[in-house]
Amino acid sequence: MRALHYESDEQLLIEAAQRDPSRFGELYEANFEKVYAFIVRRVRDRDVAQDLTAEVFHQALANLRRFEWRGLPFCAWLYRIAANAITDRWKREGKEVPADDLEEPSGEDGTEQRAILFQMVDSLPDDQRLVIIRRFVDQRSIRDIALELHRSEGAIKQLQFRALQTLRTLVRSTHG
């Protein structure tokens, strides 16, 4: 029997938290480190990063009922909230907002690009898709993934290599 698909698990967790806000803690735990890392790389001040991270999760909880599942990782929505929170903080402090520093595109083009990328990842064979999600979305180590999937580290590296090769080919064919 195959384990639930990563996106399905996350979607179920989001829906549960939308029905019962006390379940939001699971989303918080699953995404805290990624959001904090996203923010701290940009503000380079631990105290400010902690404040902004708390603000992001507070806003996410307050707006969770309005969140609509579109197949993108929940963390993409959190990154958008974080980018906006950073921009707002810089504006309040009278600092110039460095456009390149927010990295996660927030406009329609960025959303569309992410959607295309996630569709490409979704088109990968199950084992390759799972390795890419665990490695780059969940930021797990090769060793952790190997243990989870009951495979050797070499097999995981090979799956990652093939998946990235396929994604490169898809991106080249899509963008000329």
PyMOL CGO cylinders between C-alpha atoms (Angstrom):
from pymol import cmd
from pymol.cgo import CYLINDER

trace = [
    CYLINDER, 0.00, 0.00, 0.00, 1.30, 3.44, -0.97, 0.3, 1, 1, 1, 1, 1, 1,
    CYLINDER, 1.30, 3.44, -0.97, 1.61, 6.22, 1.61, 0.3, 1, 1, 1, 1, 1, 1,
    CYLINDER, 1.61, 6.22, 1.61, -0.55, 9.29, 1.13, 0.3, 1, 1, 1, 1, 1, 1,
    CYLINDER, -0.55, 9.29, 1.13, 0.80, 11.80, -1.38, 0.3, 1, 1, 1, 1, 1, 1,
    CYLINDER, 0.80, 11.80, -1.38, 2.62, 14.70, 0.31, 0.3, 1, 1, 1, 1, 1, 1,
    CYLINDER, 2.62, 14.70, 0.31, 0.25, 17.32, -1.10, 0.3, 1, 1, 1, 1, 1, 1,
    CYLINDER, 0.25, 17.32, -1.10, -2.79, 15.29, -0.01, 0.3, 1, 1, 1, 1, 1, 1,
    CYLINDER, -2.79, 15.29, -0.01, -1.43, 15.06, 3.55, 0.3, 1, 1, 1, 1, 1, 1,
    CYLINDER, -1.43, 15.06, 3.55, -0.81, 18.79, 3.63, 0.3, 1, 1, 1, 1, 1, 1,
    CYLINDER, -0.81, 18.79, 3.63, -4.21, 19.57, 2.14, 0.3, 1, 1, 1, 1, 1, 1,
    CYLINDER, -4.21, 19.57, 2.14, -5.94, 17.41, 4.76, 0.3, 1, 1, 1, 1, 1, 1,
    CYLINDER, -5.94, 17.41, 4.76, -3.97, 19.14, 7.51, 0.3, 1, 1, 1, 1, 1, 1,
    CYLINDER, -3.97, 19.14, 7.51, -4.95, 22.58, 6.19, 0.3, 1, 1, 1, 1, 1, 1,
    CYLINDER, -4.95, 22.58, 6.19, -8.61, 21.60, 5.95, 0.3, 1, 1, 1, 1, 1, 1,
    CYLINDER, -8.61, 21.60, 5.95, -8.51, 20.23, 9.51, 0.3, 1, 1, 1, 1, 1, 1,
    CYLINDER, -8.51, 20.23, 9.51, -6.98, 23.49, 10.77, 0.3, 1, 1, 1, 1, 1, 1,
    CYLINDER, -6.98, 23.49, 10.77, -9.60, 25.51, 8.89, 0.3, 1, 1, 1, 1, 1, 1,
    CYLINDER, -9.60, 25.51, 8.89, -12.33, 23.56, 10.69, 0.3, 1, 1, 1, 1, 1, 1,
    CYLINDER, -12.33, 23.56, 10.69, -10.54, 23.55, 14.05, 0.3, 1, 1, 1, 1, 1, 1,
    CYLINDER, -10.54, 23.55, 14.05, -7.94, 26.32, 14.60, 0.3, 1, 1, 1, 1, 1, 1,
    CYLINDER, -7.94, 26.32, 14.60, -6.35, 24.31, 17.42, 0.3, 1, 1, 1, 1, 1, 1,
    CYLINDER, -6.35, 24.31, 17.42, -4.93, 22.06, 14.65, 0.3, 1, 1, 1, 1, 1, 1,
    CYLINDER, -4.93, 22.06, 14.65, -2.93, 25.01, 13.25, 0.3, 1, 1, 1, 1, 1, 1,
    CYLINDER, -2.93, 25.01, 13.25, -0.06, 24.00, 15.53, 0.3, 1, 1, 1, 1, 1, 1,
    CYLINDER, -0.06, 24.00, 15.53, 0.72, 21.11, 13.19, 0.3, 1, 1, 1, 1, 1, 1,
    CYLINDER, 0.72, 21.11, 13.19, 1.08, 23.50, 10.24, 0.3, 1, 1, 1, 1, 1, 1,
    CYLINDER, 1.08, 23.50, 10.24, 3.20, 25.79, 12.41, 0.3, 1, 1, 1, 1, 1, 1,
    CYLINDER, 3.20, 25.79, 12.41, 5.52, 22.93, 13.41, 0.3, 1, 1, 1, 1, 1, 1,
    CYLINDER, 5.52, 22.93, 13.41, 5.84, 21.71, 9.83, 0.3, 1, 1, 1, 1, 1, 1,
    CYLINDER, 5.84, 21.71, 9.83, 6.72, 25.14, 8.43, 0.3, 1, 1, 1, 1, 1, 1,
    CYLINDER, 6.72, 25.14, 8.43, 8.35, 27.18, 11.20, 0.3, 1, 1, 1, 1, 1, 1,
    CYLINDER, 8.35, 27.18, 11.20, 11.98, 26.48, 10.31, 0.3, 1, 1, 1, 1, 1, 1,
    CYLINDER, 11.98, 26.48, 10.31, 11.48, 27.20, 6.59, 0.3, 1, 1, 1, 1, 1, 1,
    CYLINDER, 11.48, 27.20, 6.59, 9.70, 30.50, 7.26, 0.3, 1, 1, 1, 1, 1, 1,
    CYLINDER, 9.70, 30.50, 7.26, 12.22, 31.58, 9.90, 0.3, 1, 1, 1, 1, 1, 1,
    CYLINDER, 12.22, 31.58, 9.90, 15.13, 30.73, 7.55, 0.3, 1, 1, 1, 1, 1, 1,
    CYLINDER, 15.13, 30.73, 7.55, 13.45, 32.68, 4.72, 0.3, 1, 1, 1, 1, 1, 1,
    CYLINDER, 13.45, 32.68, 4.72, 13.11, 35.74, 6.95, 0.3, 1, 1, 1, 1, 1, 1,
    CYLINDER, 13.11, 35.74, 6.95, 16.47, 35.62, 8.76, 0.3, 1, 1, 1, 1, 1, 1,
    CYLINDER, 16.47, 35.62, 8.76, 18.35, 35.43, 5.42, 0.3, 1, 1, 1, 1, 1, 1,
    CYLINDER, 18.35, 35.43, 5.42, 16.71, 38.71, 4.44, 0.3, 1, 1, 1, 1, 1, 1,
    CYLINDER, 16.71, 38.71, 4.44, 16.70, 40.78, 7.62, 0.3, 1, 1, 1, 1, 1, 1,
    CYLINDER, 16.70, 40.78, 7.62, 19.94, 39.42, 9.12, 0.3, 1, 1, 1, 1, 1, 1,
    CYLINDER, 19.94, 39.42, 9.12, 18.79, 40.32, 12.66, 0.3, 1, 1, 1, 1, 1, 1,
    CYLINDER, 18.79, 40.32, 12.66, 17.68, 37.44, 14.87, 0.3, 1, 1, 1, 1, 1, 1,
    CYLINDER, 17.68, 37.44, 14.87, 15.31, 39.48, 17.04, 0.3, 1, 1, 1, 1, 1, 1,
    CYLINDER, 15.31, 39.48, 17.04, 13.60, 41.08, 14.04, 0.3, 1, 1, 1, 1, 1, 1,
    CYLINDER, 13.60, 41.08, 14.04, 13.41, 37.69, 12.32, 0.3, 1, 1, 1, 1, 1, 1,
    CYLINDER, 13.41, 37.69, 12.32, 11.74, 36.18, 15.38, 0.3, 1, 1, 1, 1, 1, 1,
    CYLINDER, 11.74, 36.18, 15.38, 9.23, 39.04, 15.55, 0.3, 1, 1, 1, 1, 1, 1,
    CYLINDER, 9.23, 39.04, 15.55, 8.44, 38.79, 11.84, 0.3, 1, 1, 1, 1, 1, 1,
    CYLINDER, 8.44, 38.79, 11.84, 8.10, 35.00, 11.99, 0.3, 1, 1, 1, 1, 1, 1,
    CYLINDER, 8.10, 35.00, 11.99, 5.60, 35.33, 14.82, 0.3, 1, 1, 1, 1, 1, 1,
    CYLINDER, 5.60, 35.33, 14.82, 3.74, 37.97, 12.80, 0.3, 1, 1, 1, 1, 1, 1,
    CYLINDER, 3.74, 37.97, 12.80, 3.63, 35.68, 9.73, 0.3, 1, 1, 1, 1, 1, 1,
    CYLINDER, 3.63, 35.68, 9.73, 2.08, 32.81, 11.67, 0.3, 1, 1, 1, 1, 1, 1,
    CYLINDER, 2.08, 32.81, 11.67, -0.33, 35.14, 13.45, 0.3, 1, 1, 1, 1, 1, 1,
    CYLINDER, -0.33, 35.14, 13.45, -1.50, 36.49, 10.06, 0.3, 1, 1, 1, 1, 1, 1,
    CYLINDER, -1.50, 36.49, 10.06, -1.69, 32.99, 8.62, 0.3, 1, 1, 1, 1, 1, 1,
    CYLINDER, -1.69, 32.99, 8.62, -3.86, 31.77, 11.48, 0.3, 1, 1, 1, 1, 1, 1,
    CYLINDER, -3.86, 31.77, 11.48, -6.08, 34.86, 11.27, 0.3, 1, 1, 1, 1, 1, 1,
    CYLINDER, -6.08, 34.86, 11.27, -6.57, 34.35, 7.51, 0.3, 1, 1, 1, 1, 1, 1,
    CYLINDER, -6.57, 34.35, 7.51, -6.55, 30.55, 7.35, 0.3, 1, 1, 1, 1, 1, 1,
    CYLINDER, -6.55, 30.55, 7.35, -10.27, 30.28, 6.63, 0.3, 1, 1, 1, 1, 1, 1,
    CYLINDER, -10.27, 30.28, 6.63, -9.75, 32.30, 3.44, 0.3, 1, 1, 1, 1, 1, 1,
    CYLINDER, -9.75, 32.30, 3.44, -6.85, 30.11, 2.25, 0.3, 1, 1, 1, 1, 1, 1,
    CYLINDER, -6.85, 30.11, 2.25, -7.77, 28.14, -0.87, 0.3, 1, 1, 1, 1, 1, 1,
    CYLINDER, -7.77, 28.14, -0.87, -5.88, 24.98, -1.78, 0.3, 1, 1, 1, 1, 1, 1,
    CYLINDER, -5.88, 24.98, -1.78, -4.45, 25.30, -5.31, 0.3, 1, 1, 1, 1, 1, 1,
    CYLINDER, -4.45, 25.30, -5.31, -1.90, 22.53, -5.25, 0.3, 1, 1, 1, 1, 1, 1,
    CYLINDER, -1.90, 22.53, -5.25, 0.99, 24.75, -4.15, 0.3, 1, 1, 1, 1, 1, 1,
    CYLINDER, 0.99, 24.75, -4.15, 2.76, 23.97, -0.87, 0.3, 1, 1, 1, 1, 1, 1,
    CYLINDER, 2.76, 23.97, -0.87, 1.31, 25.83, 2.11, 0.3, 1, 1, 1, 1, 1, 1,
    CYLINDER, 1.31, 25.83, 2.11, 4.78, 27.25, 2.68, 0.3, 1, 1, 1, 1, 1, 1,
    CYLINDER, 4.78, 27.25, 2.68, 4.52, 29.24, -0.59, 0.3, 1, 1, 1, 1, 1, 1,
    CYLINDER, 4.52, 29.24, -0.59, 1.58, 31.14, 0.94, 0.3, 1, 1, 1, 1, 1, 1,
    CYLINDER, 1.58, 31.14, 0.94, 3.58, 31.67, 4.13, 0.3, 1, 1, 1, 1, 1, 1,
    CYLINDER, 3.58, 31.67, 4.13, 6.56, 32.98, 2.11, 0.3, 1, 1, 1, 1, 1, 1,
    CYLINDER, 6.56, 32.98, 2.11, 4.26, 35.53, 0.44, 0.3, 1, 1, 1, 1, 1, 1,
    CYLINDER, 4.26, 35.53, 0.44, 3.01, 36.66, 3.87, 0.3, 1, 1, 1, 1, 1, 1,
    CYLINDER, 3.01, 36.66, 3.87, 6.63, 36.84, 5.08, 0.3, 1, 1, 1, 1, 1, 1,
    CYLINDER, 6.63, 36.84, 5.08, 7.78, 38.87, 2.07, 0.3, 1, 1, 1, 1, 1, 1,
    CYLINDER, 7.78, 38.87, 2.07, 4.94, 41.33, 2.65, 0.3, 1, 1, 1, 1, 1, 1,
    CYLINDER, 4.94, 41.33, 2.65, 5.72, 41.54, 6.37, 0.3, 1, 1, 1, 1, 1, 1,
    CYLINDER, 5.72, 41.54, 6.37, 9.39, 42.27, 5.63, 0.3, 1, 1, 1, 1, 1, 1,
    CYLINDER, 9.39, 42.27, 5.63, 8.46, 44.94, 3.10, 0.3, 1, 1, 1, 1, 1, 1,
    CYLINDER, 8.46, 44.94, 3.10, 6.00, 46.53, 5.53, 0.3, 1, 1, 1, 1, 1, 1,
    CYLINDER, 6.00, 46.53, 5.53, 8.66, 46.56, 8.28, 0.3, 1, 1, 1, 1, 1, 1,
    CYLINDER, 8.66, 46.56, 8.28, 11.22, 48.21, 5.98, 0.3, 1, 1, 1, 1, 1, 1,
    CYLINDER, 11.22, 48.21, 5.98, 8.72, 50.84, 4.87, 0.3, 1, 1, 1, 1, 1, 1,
    CYLINDER, 8.72, 50.84, 4.87, 7.75, 51.63, 8.49, 0.3, 1, 1, 1, 1, 1, 1,
    CYLINDER, 7.75, 51.63, 8.49, 11.44, 52.04, 9.32, 0.3, 1, 1, 1, 1, 1, 1,
    CYLINDER, 11.44, 52.04, 9.32, 12.00, 54.25, 6.27, 0.3, 1, 1, 1, 1, 1, 1,
    CYLINDER, 12.00, 54.25, 6.27, 14.38, 51.80, 4.63, 0.3, 1, 1, 1, 1, 1, 1,
    CYLINDER, 14.38, 51.80, 4.63, 14.51, 51.24, 0.89, 0.3, 1, 1, 1, 1, 1, 1,
    CYLINDER, 14.51, 51.24, 0.89, 13.05, 47.89, -0.07, 0.3, 1, 1, 1, 1, 1, 1,
    CYLINDER, 13.05, 47.89, -0.07, 15.59, 45.85, -2.07, 0.3, 1, 1, 1, 1, 1, 1,
    CYLINDER, 15.59, 45.85, -2.07, 13.43, 44.11, -4.71, 0.3, 1, 1, 1, 1, 1, 1,
    CYLINDER, 13.43, 44.11, -4.71, 15.85, 41.24, -5.32, 0.3, 1, 1, 1, 1, 1, 1,
    CYLINDER, 15.85, 41.24, -5.32, 16.15, 40.43, -1.64, 0.3, 1, 1, 1, 1, 1, 1,
    CYLINDER, 16.15, 40.43, -1.64, 12.68, 38.96, -1.26, 0.3, 1, 1, 1, 1, 1, 1,
    CYLINDER, 12.68, 38.96, -1.26, 13.48, 36.21, -3.76, 0.3, 1, 1, 1, 1, 1, 1,
    CYLINDER, 13.48, 36.21, -3.76, 10.01, 34.61, -3.61, 0.3, 1, 1, 1, 1, 1, 1,
    CYLINDER, 10.01, 34.61, -3.61, 8.09, 36.30, -6.45, 0.3, 1, 1, 1, 1, 1, 1,
    CYLINDER, 8.09, 36.30, -6.45, 4.82, 37.77, -5.22, 0.3, 1, 1, 1, 1, 1, 1,
    CYLINDER, 4.82, 37.77, -5.22, 3.16, 39.00, -8.41, 0.3, 1, 1, 1, 1, 1, 1,
    CYLINDER, 3.16, 39.00, -8.41, 1.02, 37.09, -10.88, 0.3, 1, 1, 1, 1, 1, 1,
    CYLINDER, 1.02, 37.09, -10.88, 4.09, 36.08, -12.91, 0.3, 1, 1, 1, 1, 1, 1,
    CYLINDER, 4.09, 36.08, -12.91, 5.74, 34.58, -9.83, 0.3, 1, 1, 1, 1, 1, 1,
    CYLINDER, 5.74, 34.58, -9.83, 2.58, 32.72, -8.86, 0.3, 1, 1, 1, 1, 1, 1,
    CYLINDER, 2.58, 32.72, -8.86, 2.23, 31.43, -12.39, 0.3, 1, 1, 1, 1, 1, 1,
    CYLINDER, 2.23, 31.43, -12.39, 5.89, 30.35, -12.49, 0.3, 1, 1, 1, 1, 1, 1,
    CYLINDER, 5.89, 30.35, -12.49, 5.51, 28.49, -9.19, 0.3, 1, 1, 1, 1, 1, 1,
    CYLINDER, 5.51, 28.49, -9.19, 2.34, 26.80, -10.44, 0.3, 1, 1, 1, 1, 1, 1,
    CYLINDER, 2.34, 26.80, -10.44, 4.13, 25.67, -13.61, 0.3, 1, 1, 1, 1, 1, 1,
    CYLINDER, 4.13, 25.67, -13.61, 7.08, 24.38, -11.59, 0.3, 1, 1, 1, 1, 1, 1,
    CYLINDER, 7.08, 24.38, -11.59, 4.81, 22.44, -9.23, 0.3, 1, 1, 1, 1, 1, 1,
    CYLINDER, 4.81, 22.44, -9.23, 2.94, 20.99, -12.21, 0.3, 1, 1, 1, 1, 1, 1,
    CYLINDER, 2.94, 20.99, -12.21, 6.28, 19.86, -13.62, 0.3, 1, 1, 1, 1, 1, 1,
    CYLINDER, 6.28, 19.86, -13.62, 7.23, 18.28, -10.28, 0.3, 1, 1, 1, 1, 1, 1,
    CYLINDER, 7.23, 18.28, -10.28, 3.80, 16.64, -10.17, 0.3, 1, 1, 1, 1, 1, 1,
    CYLINDER, 3.80, 16.64, -10.17, 4.46, 15.07, -13.58, 0.3, 1, 1, 1, 1, 1, 1,
    CYLINDER, 4.46, 15.07, -13.58, 7.53, 13.22, -12.26, 0.3, 1, 1, 1, 1, 1, 1,
    CYLINDER, 7.53, 13.22, -12.26, 7.30, 9.52, -11.41, 0.3, 1, 1, 1, 1, 1, 1,
    CYLINDER, 7.30, 9.52, -11.41, 6.08, 9.02, -7.80, 0.3, 1, 1, 1, 1, 1, 1,
    CYLINDER, 6.08, 9.02, -7.80, 9.44, 8.12, -6.29, 0.3, 1, 1, 1, 1, 1, 1,
    CYLINDER, 9.44, 8.12, -6.29, 11.26, 11.01, -8.00, 0.3, 1, 1, 1, 1, 1, 1,
    CYLINDER, 11.26, 11.01, -8.00, 8.53, 13.49, -7.04, 0.3, 1, 1, 1, 1, 1, 1,
    CYLINDER, 8.53, 13.49, -7.04, 8.65, 12.38, -3.41, 0.3, 1, 1, 1, 1, 1, 1,
    CYLINDER, 8.65, 12.38, -3.41, 12.44, 12.76, -3.29, 0.3, 1, 1, 1, 1, 1, 1,
    CYLINDER, 12.44, 12.76, -3.29, 12.26, 16.28, -4.79, 0.3, 1, 1, 1, 1, 1, 1,
    CYLINDER, 12.26, 16.28, -4.79, 9.54, 17.34, -2.34, 0.3, 1, 1, 1, 1, 1, 1,
    CYLINDER, 9.54, 17.34, -2.34, 11.32, 15.89, 0.68, 0.3, 1, 1, 1, 1, 1, 1,
    CYLINDER, 11.32, 15.89, 0.68, 14.67, 17.34, -0.40, 0.3, 1, 1, 1, 1, 1, 1,
    CYLINDER, 14.67, 17.34, -0.40, 13.74, 20.84, -1.55, 0.3, 1, 1, 1, 1, 1, 1,
    CYLINDER, 13.74, 20.84, -1.55, 10.37, 21.64, 0.02, 0.3, 1, 1, 1, 1, 1, 1,
    CYLINDER, 10.37, 21.64, 0.02, 10.87, 19.86, 3.34, 0.3, 1, 1, 1, 1, 1, 1,
    CYLINDER, 10.87, 19.86, 3.34, 14.65, 20.49, 3.20, 0.3, 1, 1, 1, 1, 1, 1,
    CYLINDER, 14.65, 20.49, 3.20, 15.44, 16.97, 4.39, 0.3, 1, 1, 1, 1, 1, 1,
    CYLINDER, 15.44, 16.97, 4.39, 18.84, 15.32, 4.06, 0.3, 1, 1, 1, 1, 1, 1,
    CYLINDER, 18.84, 15.32, 4.06, 19.60, 12.50, 1.63, 0.3, 1, 1, 1, 1, 1, 1,
    CYLINDER, 19.60, 12.50, 1.63, 20.13, 10.24, 4.64, 0.3, 1, 1, 1, 1, 1, 1,
    CYLINDER, 20.13, 10.24, 4.64, 16.72, 11.08, 6.17, 0.3, 1, 1, 1, 1, 1, 1,
    CYLINDER, 16.72, 11.08, 6.17, 14.97, 10.47, 2.87, 0.3, 1, 1, 1, 1, 1, 1,
    CYLINDER, 14.97, 10.47, 2.87, 16.80, 7.16, 2.41, 0.3, 1, 1, 1, 1, 1, 1,
    CYLINDER, 16.80, 7.16, 2.41, 15.69, 6.02, 5.87, 0.3, 1, 1, 1, 1, 1, 1,
    CYLINDER, 15.69, 6.02, 5.87, 12.09, 7.10, 5.24, 0.3, 1, 1, 1, 1, 1, 1,
    CYLINDER, 12.09, 7.10, 5.24, 11.88, 5.35, 1.86, 0.3, 1, 1, 1, 1, 1, 1,
    CYLINDER, 11.88, 5.35, 1.86, 13.91, 2.30, 2.95, 0.3, 1, 1, 1, 1, 1, 1,
    CYLINDER, 13.91, 2.30, 2.95, 16.46, 2.81, 0.17, 0.3, 1, 1, 1, 1, 1, 1,
    CYLINDER, 16.46, 2.81, 0.17, 20.17, 3.44, 0.03, 0.3, 1, 1, 1, 1, 1, 1,
    CYLINDER, 20.17, 3.44, 0.03, 21.55, 6.97, -0.03, 0.3, 1, 1, 1, 1, 1, 1,
    CYLINDER, 21.55, 6.97, -0.03, 22.96, 6.22, -3.49, 0.3, 1, 1, 1, 1, 1, 1,
    CYLINDER, 22.96, 6.22, -3.49, 19.49, 5.29, -4.75, 0.3, 1, 1, 1, 1, 1, 1,
    CYLINDER, 19.49, 5.29, -4.75, 18.08, 8.56, -3.39, 0.3, 1, 1, 1, 1, 1, 1,
    CYLINDER, 18.08, 8.56, -3.39, 20.88, 10.56, -5.03, 0.3, 1, 1, 1, 1, 1, 1,
    CYLINDER, 20.88, 10.56, -5.03, 20.15, 8.80, -8.32, 0.3, 1, 1, 1, 1, 1, 1,
    CYLINDER, 20.15, 8.80, -8.32, 16.41, 9.54, -8.04, 0.3, 1, 1, 1, 1, 1, 1,
    CYLINDER, 16.41, 9.54, -8.04, 17.19, 13.19, -7.27, 0.3, 1, 1, 1, 1, 1, 1,
    CYLINDER, 17.19, 13.19, -7.27, 19.62, 13.40, -10.20, 0.3, 1, 1, 1, 1, 1, 1,
    CYLINDER, 19.62, 13.40, -10.20, 17.09, 11.90, -12.65, 0.3, 1, 1, 1, 1, 1, 1,
    CYLINDER, 17.09, 11.90, -12.65, 14.30, 14.15, -11.37, 0.3, 1, 1, 1, 1, 1, 1,
    CYLINDER, 14.30, 14.15, -11.37, 16.40, 17.30, -11.69, 0.3, 1, 1, 1, 1, 1, 1,
    CYLINDER, 16.40, 17.30, -11.69, 17.54, 16.23, -15.15, 0.3, 1, 1, 1, 1, 1, 1,
    CYLINDER, 17.54, 16.23, -15.15, 13.90, 15.76, -16.21, 0.3, 1, 1, 1, 1, 1, 1,
    CYLINDER, 13.90, 15.76, -16.21, 12.90, 19.11, -14.69, 0.3, 1, 1, 1, 1, 1, 1,
    CYLINDER, 12.90, 19.11, -14.69, 15.76, 20.89, -16.52, 0.3, 1, 1, 1, 1, 1, 1,
    CYLINDER, 15.76, 20.89, -16.52, 14.59, 19.36, -19.79, 0.3, 1, 1, 1, 1, 1, 1,
    CYLINDER, 14.59, 19.36, -19.79, 10.98, 20.40, -19.10, 0.3, 1, 1, 1, 1, 1, 1,
    CYLINDER, 10.98, 20.40, -19.10, 12.02, 23.96, -18.22, 0.3, 1, 1, 1, 1, 1, 1,
    CYLINDER, 12.02, 23.96, -18.22, 14.15, 24.26, -21.37, 0.3, 1, 1, 1, 1, 1, 1,
    CYLINDER, 14.15, 24.26, -21.37, 11.34, 22.99, -23.57, 0.3, 1, 1, 1, 1, 1, 1,
    CYLINDER, 11.34, 22.99, -23.57, 8.84, 25.34, -21.92, 0.3, 1, 1, 1, 1, 1, 1,
    CYLINDER, 8.84, 25.34, -21.92, 11.05, 28.44, -22.05, 0.3, 1, 1, 1, 1, 1, 1,
    CYLINDER, 11.05, 28.44, -22.05, 12.71, 27.88, -25.40, 0.3, 1, 1, 1, 1, 1, 1,
]
cmd.load_cgo(trace, "trace")
